Amino acid sequence: LVVAAANLELNGVEQRAELLHVREVVPGGLVPPADVVVANILVGQLVRPSMVCSLCANLAPGGLLCLSGVRPHEIGSLKEAYGTWVEWEDWMYAEADPGVGGEAYWGT
């Protein structure tokens, strides 16, 4: 959460977000529910039923769920886990472009 807080501050939006550790989030615990829920953790945790419920039950109707740090071959398991909770938007998913010199970072 330290890095996330620093990124919010760098972008001047620290007052517009509340950062919570996953252990602080329980189903229906956010009142009002969040318009945007972001989770940047490994897919093994993201597909756990308790995680799916905690994230989705705190998402406002029509809200946006952003699951980051996911590799292309892991998308199917996410669609299966979240399919009854959210409408999956394939057009919103895109592999990151490493840009010039990014090959060393991305391992390609």
N, C-alpha and C positions, 0 to 999 in steps of 0.2 A: 504493500500500500504506500510505502514511502516514495517509490518511483512514480506511481500513479498520481500522488498528491503533487509531486514536483512538476509533472507534465501538465496537470490542470493549472497550476500557478504560472508556468511558462506561457500557457495559452490564454491566460487571463480569464479563466472560467471557474476558478476554485470556489466561488460563491454559488455556482449553479449545480454543484454535484455533492452528493454525500457518499463517502467511501466506507464500505463495510467489509469486514472479513467474512468469508463464507460461514464461519462458525457463529456469526451474529445474525444470520439471515434464517428465519423460520417461515414456513408457508403462511401467507396472510399477515406477516408481521409488520409490513410497511403500510402505514396509513398516512396519506393516501398512497395507493400503489404507484410505482415508478413508471414514467413515460418511456424511459430507456433503462435497460438492464444490460450491463457489460460483464462478461466473465472471461478472463484470460488465464485459463488453467488447462491442464492436460485432459485429453479427451476421456481417459479412464474415469476421471472424476466427473466430467460433464455429463456422462451417460448414466450415472448412478441415479436410481429412481428418487432418492431423497434430494439430490441436487436439482434434478429436473423440476420437481415439485416446488422446491424453495425458490428457484429462479422464476418460474412461470406463474406461480400463485401470487407473486409480488409485482407482476407486470400489469399495468393498466390496460383495459380493452383498447385495441388498436396500437398498443405500444410496440417498441422495437427491442428485440432481443439480439444482442451482438455477442457471438461466441468467437473469440479470437485465439490465435495460437494453434489453429487446427490445420492439419495437413490434408491435401486433396483426397487421399485414400481413406480418410476418417469420416468424410461427409455422410456416407451411408449410415453409419451407426448413430450419428446425430439425428438424421432424418427419422430413423426408427424410434429413437428415444423421445424426441420432441414432437413427433407427428400428430399426436392427439391434442397437443397444447397450442401449437402455433402453425400458421400457414407459412410454409417454406418458400422463400423467394430465390429461385436459382439464379436469376439475373443479378442479384445483389452479391453473390459470391464470386470472387475473382482471386486468382493466384497473384501474390505480390510480384511486382516487377523489380528485380534487384538493381536495375539501373547500371550505369557505367561503373565498372570496378566492383560490382556487387557479387561477382561469382565466388570470391573467397568467402564472403559472409554466408551465402546461401548454399555453398557446397556443390555448386554446379560447374 
